[in-house]
Amino acid sequence: MRKALLFHFFLFISILGMAQDQYLQLRAIVTDSAQIFTPEQLNSLASKLNRFESETTNQLVILTINELGYETIEEYANGAFNQNRLGQEDKDNGILILFSKNDREVRIEVGYGLEPYITDAVASRIIRNTMIPRFKEEDYFGGLDLATDQIIEFLLDPEALEEFKRKMEEDSAMPLWAKIVMILFLSVFVFAGGFVFYKGYSALIEMFRGIFIGKLGLVPGIFMIPFGMLQAGFGLVFMLMPLFFLSMFLELNINIDPLMENLSWLYYVLPGFFVFTMLLALLKIMFKGKEDFKLSWVKSDSSYMSKTFSSSGTHSFGSSSGGSSSSFSGGGGSSGGGGASGSW
């Protein structure tokens, strides 16, 4: 029994150790397991990256492998980064470029401390514009060499980084004709939603008016009002959602977070909505001037119901009732998964 327990204990420890060393233990700032570099290329990259680390303490590391196995490149890069603790512990200033030859994938994994500089968008643009075109021509060294040059430049020269980001924004900016098309497209939904809201809200006002003049029974009216509110609410949402997207598109910076976080305003809006609707119904009665105020509990005027609601397209209720190569080691940094990936 004791031997069996010892056997399982040591088996567990060995499995745990294997899990902890799942990825390559990096001994150099450039680890070329896929053997895509010549000795001269390897020495050139290592010298540049070692010099950059000695000048800035930032660790820019390259790892090439043949294949990822059963993991995604994001999982592998994050695991290799954290296992080797790239960057300095107090700065988290490491960057790992992982290249998988057979999978034809590459990733730039960025430590927490450098994520404000080498953002996901910046890393993605480097991969897409600098690496991938050269990788397609099997110029692996050229793609990685130029990519490291860019990363080093951006970390050393904030103005170069800002210029790069500005060009990214210009390239991603939508042309004027596309903006006009988008505005017209969203406007169609706004007007359609506005029309649905108008029809629903008009019917809702008429329901209150019908109740006040005795043409619509109070009991069936109570059942009809929720359906009128449903149509008006649907139209309102159908109108406001495109307006919200339009404000984002036009960068109007409308902040609705406080309204979503605290919904107590609904306690005032909903009663106010009913009061305002009833006031409009009373004004409608006063302007017509030929109708007296009276109340019918159940019975509704059949001709009024048929003429007013059956033809509205939204209510179909009965007339009388309702219904419906140098020494290298990481410095203790970590990565939270920031970066970008690409394939070719």
NORJOCOR-V761692 format. One record per pair of residues at least 12 apart in sequence whose ideal C-beta (glycine too) atoms are under 10 Angstrom apart, sorted by sequence separation. I is the first residue (numbers start at 1). J is the second residue. D is the distance in whole Angstrom. If there is no record, write none. Layout:
[[I	J	D] [I	J	D]]
This chain:
[[30	42	6] [48	60	9] [49	61	7] [82	94	10] [84	96	8] [96	108	8] [97	109	8] [108	120	9] [110	122	9] [130	142	9] [131	143	4] [134	146	7] [244	256	8] [305	317	7] [306	318	10] [30	43	9] [32	45	9] [49	62	7] [63	76	9] [81	94	7] [95	108	7] [96	109	4] [110	123	6] [130	143	6] [131	144	7] [134	147	9] [207	220	10] [208	221	8] [211	224	9] [305	318	8] [306	319	7] [28	42	9] [30	44	9] [32	46	10] [63	77	8] [81	95	9] [82	96	10] [95	109	7] [96	110	8] [108	122	9] [109	123	9] [130	144	9] [150	164	8] [207	221	6] [210	224	9] [211	225	9] [305	319	5] [30	45	5] [31	46	10] [45	60	10] [65	80	9] [81	96	5] [94	109	8] [95	110	5] [96	111	8] [108	123	4] [130	145	10] [131	146	8] [207	222	9] [304	319	9] [305	320	8] [29	45	8] [30	46	5] [46	62	9] [80	96	7] [94	110	8] [95	111	7] [107	123	8] [108	124	8] [127	143	9] [130	146	5] [131	147	5] [302	318	9] [303	319	8] [305	321	10] [29	46	6] [30	47	10] [45	62	6] [63	80	6] [81	98	8] [93	110	10] [94	111	4] [126	143	10] [129	146	10] [130	147	5] [207	224	6] [208	225	8] [300	317	8] [302	319	4] [305	322	10] [28	46	7] [29	47	9] [30	48	9] [63	81	9] [78	96	9] [80	98	7] [92	110	9] [93	111	6] [94	112	9] [95	113	10] [108	126	7] [129	147	10] [130	148	10] [206	224	10] [207	225	6] [300	318	8] [301	319	8] [302	320	7] [29	48	9] [30	49	7] [61	80	9] [77	96	6] [92	111	4] [93	112	9] [94	113	8] [95	114	6] [108	127	6] [130	149	9] [131	150	10] [300	319	6] [301	320	9] [29	49	5] [30	50	9] [42	62	9] [61	81	8] [77	97	9] [78	98	10] [91	111	8] [92	112	4] [93	113	4] [94	114	8] [95	115	10] [106	126	10] [107	127	8] [126	146	9] [127	147	8] [130	150	6] [204	224	9] [207	227	9] [208	228	9] [299	319	9] [300	320	5] [28	49	10] [29	50	6] [63	84	9] [77	98	4] [91	112	9] [92	113	4] [93	114	5] [106	127	6] [126	147	5] [129	150	9] [130	151	10] [203	224	9] [204	225	7] [207	228	6] [299	320	6] [300	321	8] [28	50	9] [76	98	6] [91	113	5] [92	114	7] [95	117	10] [105	127	10] [126	148	10] [203	225	10] [204	226	10] [206	228	9] [207	229	10] [298	320	7] [299	321	9] [300	322	8] [29	52	9] [61	84	8] [63	86	10] [77	100	9] [86	109	8] [87	110	10] [88	111	9] [90	113	9] [91	114	9] [92	115	9] [95	118	7] [108	131	9] [204	227	9] [205	228	9] [298	321	8] [29	53	7] [74	98	9] [76	100	8] [87	111	4] [93	117	10] [123	147	9] [126	150	6] [203	227	9] [204	228	4] [298	322	10] [37	62	9] [59	84	10] [61	86	6] [73	98	6] [86	111	7] [87	112	8] [88	113	8] [106	131	6] [125	150	9] [126	151	7] [203	228	5] [204	229	6] [59	85	10] [60	86	9] [61	87	9] [73	99	9] [81	107	10] [85	111	10] [87	113	7] [97	123	10] [106	132	8] [202	228	9] [203	229	10] [204	230	10] [37	64	8] [59	86	5] [60	87	10] [73	100	6] [76	103	10] [82	109	9] [87	114	8] [200	227	9] [201	228	8] [204	231	8] [205	232	10] [36	64	6] [58	86	10] [59	87	5] [77	105	10] [81	109	5] [95	123	9] [104	132	10] [122	150	9] [123	151	9] [126	154	9] [200	228	6] [201	229	9] [203	231	7] [204	232	6] [34	63	9] [35	64	8] [58	87	7] [59	88	8] [71	100	10] [76	105	9] [77	106	9] [78	107	9] [80	109	8] [81	110	9] [82	111	10] [97	126	9] [106	135	7] [122	151	9] [199	228	10] [200	229	8] [202	231	10] [203	232	8] [29	59	7] [30	60	10] [31	61	8] [32	62	8] [33	63	7] [34	64	4] [36	66	10] [57	87	8] [58	88	8] [68	98	9] [73	103	7] [77	107	5] [79	109	10] [81	111	7] [97	127	9] [105	135	10] [200	230	8] [201	231	8] [202	232	9] [29	60	8] [30	61	7] [31	62	7] [32	63	8] [33	64	6] [34	65	6] [35	66	9] [57	88	6] [69	100	10] [72	103	10] [74	105	10] [76	107	8] [77	108	8] [78	109	6] [104	135	8] [200	231	3] [201	232	4] [29	61	6] [30	62	5] [31	63	5] [32	64	5] [33	65	5] [34	66	5] [59	91	10] [68	100	5] [73	105	5] [77	109	4] [99	131	9] [104	136	9] [118	150	10] [122	154	7] [199	231	7] [200	232	4] [201	233	10] [28	61	9] [29	62	7] [30	63	8] [31	64	7] [32	65	9] [33	66	7] [34	67	9] [57	90	10] [58	91	8] [60	93	10] [61	94	7] [62	95	10] [63	96	6] [64	97	9] [65	98	7] [67	100	6] [72	105	9] [73	106	8] [74	107	7] [76	109	9] [77	110	10] [118	151	6] [199	232	8] [200	233	8] [28	62	9] [29	63	10] [30	64	8] [31	65	9] [53	87	10] [57	91	7] [59	93	7] [60	94	8] [61	95	7] [62	96	8] [63	97	7] [64	98	8] [65	99	7] [66	100	7] [67	101	7] [68	102	8] [69	103	9] [73	107	5] [97	131	9] [101	135	10] [106	140	9] [117	151	9] [197	231	8] [198	232	9] [200	234	7] [201	235	8] [26	61	7] [28	63	10] [53	88	10] [58	93	5] [59	94	4] [60	95	5] [61	96	5] [62	97	5] [63	98	5] [64	99	4] [65	100	5] [66	101	5] [67	102	4] [68	103	5] [72	107	9] [74	109	8] [196	231	7] [197	232	6] [200	235	5] [201	236	9] [26	62	10] [57	93	6] [58	94	7] [59	95	7] [60	96	8] [61	97	7] [62	98	8] [63	99	7] [64	100	8] [65	101	7] [66	102	5] [67	103	6] [73	109	9] [99	135	8] [118	154	7] [196	232	8] [197	233	8] [199	235	7] [200	236	9] [26	63	7] [56	93	8] [57	94	10] [58	95	7] [59	96	9] [60	97	8] [61	98	9] [62	99	7] [63	100	9] [64	101	7] [65	102	9] [66	103	9] [68	105	7] [106	143	8] [114	151	9] [117	154	6] [118	155	7] [196	233	10] [197	234	8] [198	235	7] [65	103	9] [67	105	10] [106	144	8] [117	155	6] [126	164	9] [196	234	6] [197	235	3] [24	63	7] [101	140	8] [108	147	8] [122	161	8] [125	164	8] [129	168	10] [196	235	3] [197	236	5] [23	63	9] [53	93	10] [114	154	10] [125	165	9] [195	235	7] [196	236	9] [197	237	9] [233	273	10] [24	65	7] [53	94	10] [99	140	7] [106	147	9] [110	151	9] [114	155	7] [117	158	8] [193	234	8] [194	235	7] [196	237	10] [197	238	8] [198	239	10] [229	270	10] [232	273	9] [23	65	9] [64	106	9] [119	161	10] [122	164	7] [125	167	9] [129	171	10] [193	235	5] [194	236	9] [196	238	6] [197	239	6] [108	151	8] [118	161	9] [122	165	7] [125	168	6] [192	235	8] [193	236	7] [195	238	9] [196	239	8] [197	240	9] [63	107	10] [99	143	9] [117	161	6] [121	165	8] [124	168	9] [193	237	7] [194	238	8] [195	239	9] [229	273	9] [99	144	7] [193	238	3] [194	239	5] [229	274	9] [232	277	9] [49	95	10] [63	109	10] [97	143	10] [119	165	8] [122	168	7] [125	171	9] [192	238	7] [193	239	3] [194	240	10] [22	69	10] [97	144	6] [121	168	6] [125	172	10] [192	239	8] [193	240	7] [23	71	9] [49	97	10] [60	108	10] [61	109	9] [121	169	9] [190	238	8] [191	239	8] [193	241	8] [229	277	9] [22	71	9] [31	80	10] [119	168	10] [189	238	7] [190	239	5] [193	242	7] [194	243	10] [225	274	9] [228	277	9] [97	147	7] [189	239	8] [190	240	9] [192	242	9] [193	243	9] [97	148	7] [121	172	9] [190	241	9] [191	242	9] [59	111	8] [189	241	8] [190	242	5] [225	277	9] [23	76	7] [31	84	10] [58	111	9] [95	148	9] [189	242	4] [190	243	6] [22	76	9] [23	77	9] [26	80	8] [60	114	9] [97	151	8] [188	242	8] [189	243	9] [23	78	10] [25	80	10] [26	81	10] [58	113	9] [59	114	10] [186	241	9] [187	242	8] [190	245	10] [23	79	5] [24	80	7] [58	114	7] [95	151	6] [186	242	4] [187	243	9] [189	245	9] [190	246	8] [22	79	6] [23	80	4] [26	83	9] [27	84	10] [29	86	10] [95	152	10] [185	242	9] [186	243	8] [189	246	9] [22	80	9] [23	81	9] [25	83	8] [26	84	5] [60	118	10] [186	244	10] [23	82	9] [24	83	9] [25	84	7] [26	85	10] [58	117	10] [186	245	6] [187	246	8] [23	83	5] [24	84	8] [26	86	8] [95	155	9] [186	246	5] [22	83	7] [23	84	7] [185	246	10] [21	83	7] [93	155	9] [20	83	7] [36	99	7] [182	245	9] [183	246	7] [186	249	7] [182	246	8] [34	99	7] [36	101	6] [33	99	10] [34	100	8] [35	101	9] [183	249	8] [208	274	9] [212	278	8] [30	97	10] [32	99	9] [34	101	4] [182	249	6] [183	250	8] [211	278	9] [33	101	9] [34	102	8] [182	250	10] [213	281	9] [204	273	10] [208	277	6] [209	278	9] [212	281	6] [26	96	9] [179	249	8] [204	274	10] [207	277	9] [208	278	5] [211	281	8] [212	282	7] [179	250	9] [205	276	10] [208	279	9] [209	280	9] [210	281	9] [213	284	10] [201	273	10] [205	277	6] [208	280	8] [209	281	4] [212	284	9] [213	285	6] [204	277	6] [205	278	9] [208	281	4] [209	282	8] [212	285	6] [204	278	10] [205	279	10] [207	281	8] [208	282	8] [209	283	10] [23	98	10] [174	249	8] [205	280	5] [206	281	8] [209	284	5] [213	288	9] [221	296	9] [64	140	8] [201	277	8] [204	280	9] [205	281	5] [208	284	9] [209	285	6] [215	291	9] [220	296	10] [224	300	10] [204	281	9] [205	282	10] [208	285	9] [213	290	10] [214	291	9] [218	295	6] [219	296	9] [220	297	10] [202	280	10] [205	283	9] [206	284	8] [213	291	5] [214	292	8] [217	295	9] [218	296	7] [219	297	6] [220	298	7] [201	280	9] [205	284	7] [209	288	9] [212	291	8] [213	292	7] [214	293	8] [215	294	9] [217	296	5] [218	297	5] [219	298	5] [220	299	9] [221	300	8] [64	144	8] [212	292	10] [213	293	7] [214	294	4] [216	296	8] [217	297	6] [218	298	8] [219	299	9] [220	300	6] [212	293	6] [213	294	7] [214	295	6] [215	296	8] [217	298	5] [218	299	10] [219	300	9] [224	305	10] [228	309	9] [231	312	10] [62	144	6] [209	291	8] [212	294	8] [213	295	9] [214	296	4] [217	299	5] [218	300	10] [231	313	10] [232	314	10] [62	145	10] [212	295	8] [213	296	9] [214	297	10] [216	299	10] [217	300	5] [231	314	5] [211	295	7] [215	299	10] [216	300	5] [217	301	9] [228	312	10] [230	314	9] [231	315	9] [62	147	9] [211	296	8] [214	299	9] [215	300	7] [216	301	8] [220	305	9] [224	309	8] [62	148	7] [210	296	9] [214	300	9] [215	301	4] [228	314	8] [60	147	10] [61	148	10] [214	301	8] [215	302	10] [227	314	7] [228	315	7] [60	148	6] [213	301	9] [215	303	9] [216	304	7] [217	305	9] [227	315	6] [211	300	10] [215	304	4] [216	305	7] [227	316	10] [210	300	8] [214	304	10] [215	305	8] [227	317	9] [60	151	6] [210	301	8] [213	304	9] [224	315	6] [60	152	7] [215	307	10] [216	308	8] [58	151	9] [215	308	8] [216	309	9] [224	317	6] [58	152	9] [210	304	7] [223	317	8] [230	324	10] [60	155	8] [210	305	8] [227	322	9] [45	141	8] [52	148	8] [56	152	9] [221	317	10] [226	322	10] [227	323	9] [44	141	8] [48	145	8] [55	152	10] [58	155	6] [220	317	7] [225	322	9] [227	324	5] [58	156	9] [206	304	10] [210	308	7] [220	318	8] [223	321	8] [224	322	5] [226	324	9] [41	140	9] [42	141	9] [45	144	7] [49	148	7] [52	151	9] [56	155	7] [209	308	9] [210	309	9] [220	319	9] [223	322	3] [224	323	9] [41	141	5] [45	145	6] [48	148	7] [52	152	5] [56	156	7] [220	320	7] [222	322	7] [223	323	6] [224	324	8] [40	141	9] [41	142	9] [44	145	7] [48	149	8] [51	152	9] [55	156	8] [207	308	9] [216	317	9] [220	321	5] [221	322	7] [223	324	8] [36	138	9] [49	151	10] [206	308	6] [207	309	8] [217	319	10] [219	321	8] [220	322	3] [37	140	8] [38	141	8] [41	144	9] [45	148	7] [49	152	8] [52	155	8] [206	309	8] [217	320	7] [219	322	7] [220	323	8] [36	140	4] [37	141	6] [41	145	8] [48	152	8] [52	156	8] [217	321	8] [218	322	10] [36	141	7] [203	308	8] [217	322	8] [34	140	8] [203	309	7] [206	312	8] [216	322	9] [37	144	9] [32	140	10] [36	144	9] [37	145	10] [207	315	8] [32	141	10] [203	312	6] [206	315	10] [202	312	8] [203	313	9] [204	314	10] [203	314	6] [200	312	9] [202	314	10] [203	315	6] [199	312	7] [30	144	9] [199	313	7] [200	314	6] [199	314	6] [200	315	10] [207	322	10] [30	148	10] [196	314	9] [143	344	9] [138	344	10] [135	342	9] [137	344	10] [135	343	9] [136	344	5] [135	344	5] [132	342	6] [134	344	9] [131	342	7] [132	343	8] [133	344	8] [127	339	9] [128	340	8] [132	344	5] [127	340	6] [131	344	8] [126	340	8] [127	341	7] [128	342	6] [123	338	8] [124	339	9] [125	340	8] [127	342	4] [123	339	5] [124	340	4] [126	342	9] [127	343	9] [128	344	10] [120	337	10] [122	339	10] [123	340	4] [124	341	8] [127	344	9] [120	338	6] [122	340	8] [123	341	9] [124	342	7] [111	330	10] [114	333	9] [119	338	8] [120	339	6] [121	340	8] [123	342	9] [113	333	7] [115	335	9] [118	338	8] [119	339	9] [120	340	5] [112	333	8] [113	334	9] [114	335	9] [115	336	8] [118	339	8] [119	340	9] [120	341	10] [111	333	5] [112	334	7] [113	335	10] [115	337	10] [116	338	10] [118	340	9] [111	334	7] [112	335	7] [115	338	4] [111	335	5] [112	336	6] [114	338	8] [115	339	8] [110	335	7] [111	336	8] [112	337	10] [114	339	10] [109	335	5] [110	336	9] [112	338	7] [109	336	10] [110	337	9] [111	338	8] [109	337	8] [110	338	4] [111	339	9] [109	338	8] [110	339	5] [108	338	9] [109	339	5] [110	340	9] [108	339	5] [109	340	9] [107	339	6] [108	340	6] [109	341	9] [107	340	7] [108	341	8] [96	330	10] [106	340	9] [107	341	4] [108	342	9] [106	341	7] [107	342	8] [94	330	7] [105	341	6] [106	342	6] [107	343	10] [94	331	8] [105	342	7] [106	343	8] [93	331	8] [94	332	9] [95	333	10] [104	342	10] [105	343	5] [106	344	8] [92	331	9] [94	333	4] [96	335	7] [104	343	5] [105	344	8] [91	331	8] [92	332	9] [93	333	6] [94	334	8] [95	335	9] [103	343	8] [104	344	5] [89	330	9] [90	331	9] [91	332	9] [92	333	4] [94	335	7] [98	339	9] [86	328	10] [88	330	9] [89	331	6] [90	332	8] [91	333	7] [92	334	6] [97	339	9] [86	329	9] [87	330	7] [88	331	4] [89	332	3] [90	333	9] [92	335	7] [95	338	10] [96	339	8] [98	341	9] [100	343	9] [84	328	9] [85	329	8] [86	330	4] [87	331	6] [88	332	7] [89	333	6] [92	336	9] [95	339	8] [84	329	8] [85	330	4] [86	331	8] [87	332	8] [88	333	6] [89	334	8] [84	330	5] [85	331	7] [86	332	9] [87	333	3] [83	330	9] [84	331	10] [85	332	5] [86	333	5] [87	334	8] [82	330	9] [85	333	6] [86	334	8] [87	335	8] [81	330	9] [84	333	9] [85	334	7] [86	335	7] [85	335	10] [82	333	9] [81	333	8] [82	334	5] [81	334	7] [82	335	6] [81	335	4] [82	336	9] [80	335	10] [81	336	10] [82	337	10] [78	334	9] [79	335	10] [81	337	9] [78	335	6] [77	335	8] [78	336	8] [81	339	9] [78	337	5] [77	337	9] [78	338	10] [78	339	9] [75	337	9] [77	339	7] [74	337	7] [77	341	8] [74	339	8] [74	340	10] [61	328	8] [74	341	6] [73	341	5] [59	328	9] [61	330	8] [72	341	8] [73	342	9] [59	329	10] [73	343	8] [59	330	7] [59	331	7] [57	331	8] [59	333	7] [50	325	9] [53	328	9] [58	333	10] [50	326	6] [49	326	10] [50	327	10] [47	325	9] [50	328	8] [53	331	9] [46	325	5] [47	326	9] [49	328	9] [46	326	7] [43	325	7] [46	328	9] [42	325	7] [39	325	9] [32	325	10] [31	325	10] [30	325	8] [29	325	8] [30	326	10] [28	325	5] [29	326	7] [31	328	9] [27	325	9] [28	326	7] [29	327	10] [30	328	9] [27	326	9] [28	327	8] [29	328	5] [27	327	7] [28	328	5] [29	329	10] [27	328	6] [28	329	10] [26	328	6] [27	329	8] [26	329	8] [25	329	9] [26	330	7]]
